[in-house]
Amino acid sequence: VLLQTISKESIFDKNGFQEKDVILEVHGEKVENADHFRKLVRLAGVREFGVFTIARKGKIIKKMVYFDDLFTKSPVKK
């Protein structure tokens, strides 16, 4: 799932995601599409944090994301 735009002060902005990051996995589960990603984020959000695997500029990065609040606008491309 491609992050096209990241809203200022969103959960992704606060956790250091960048536009054009591609989210590959959430808690080790492969992201199939934008709807599946939103479901995984909702499920991960019941925890204090989530582990995201992303591709950025040809590198694979694992990020621990803290859910102080969930984003209200999805930054994913449909």
Disulfide bonds with the S-S distance in Angstrom:
none
